[in-house]
Amino acid sequence: REWFCCLHGECHIITTNVRTGKQSGITLSGNNREFVTIDPYEAHIILNPYDRECELLIICNEEYDPDNADTITYKAKQ
């Protein structure tokens, strides 16, 4: 799992469940600091369509191991 929180600015997160194809989206804002959980098997794209900076706090539930990465390449629709 991963957790995302916008500390400053705004961004959009689009998720696609790679098993079902279900897509959803949410806008994160530094004015409303809430955490969004990205579950396993959810491909995600983070977009900043604005002309200003966006700072994100990203928390992962395990340390990244490049020799045993759990990252799956998936072409998500925007």
C-alpha positions in Angstrom: 0.0 0.0 0.0 0.9 3.6 -0.5 -0.5 6.7 1.2 -0.5 10.2 -0.5 -1.1 13.5 1.1 -0.8 16.9 -0.6 1.1 19.3 1.6 1.1 22.3 -0.8 -0.7 23.1 -4.0 -3.1 20.7 -5.7 -2.9 17.5 -7.8 -5.1 14.8 -9.3 -4.6 11.1 -8.7 -6.1 8.7 -11.2 -6.2 5.0 -10.2 -7.0 2.0 -12.3 -7.6 -1.4 -10.7 -5.5 -3.7 -13.0 -7.7 -6.7 -12.3 -11.1 -5.1 -12.9 -10.3 -2.1 -15.1 -12.3 0.2 -12.7 -11.0 3.7 -12.8 -11.5 6.5 -10.3 -9.9 9.9 -9.5 -9.5 12.3 -6.7 -8.1 15.8 -6.3 -5.8 16.4 -3.4 -5.2 19.9 -2.0 -2.8 21.3 0.5 -5.7 23.3 1.9 -7.4 20.0 3.0 -4.6 17.7 4.1 -6.1 14.2 3.9 -4.5 10.9 3.1 -5.5 8.8 0.2 -4.7 5.1 0.2 -3.6 3.3 -3.0 -4.2 -0.4 -2.6 -2.2 -3.2 -4.2 -3.1 -3.8 -7.9 -4.1 -0.1 -8.4 -2.1 1.6 -11.1 -1.9 5.3 -10.4 -1.0 8.5 -12.2 -0.3 11.8 -10.4 -1.1 14.9 -12.5 -0.4 18.5 -11.7 -2.4 20.5 -14.3 -1.8 23.8 -12.6 0.9 26.4 -13.1 2.2 26.1 -9.5 4.2 23.7 -7.5 2.7 20.7 -5.7 4.3 19.0 -2.7 3.3 15.4 -1.9 4.0 13.3 1.1 4.2 9.6 0.0 4.4 6.8 2.5 5.0 3.1 1.5 4.3 0.1 3.6 7.7 -1.5 2.7 11.2 -0.4 1.7 11.8 -0.4 -2.0 14.0 -3.3 -3.2 15.2 -2.8 -6.8 16.2 -6.5 -7.0 12.6 -7.5 -6.0 10.5 -4.6 -7.1 6.7 -5.1 -6.8 6.2 -2.5 -9.5 4.1 -3.6 -12.5 4.1 -1.7 -15.7 0.6 -0.8 -16.7 -0.5 1.6 -19.4 -3.4 3.5 -17.6 -5.8 5.7 -19.4 -5.8 9.4 -18.4 
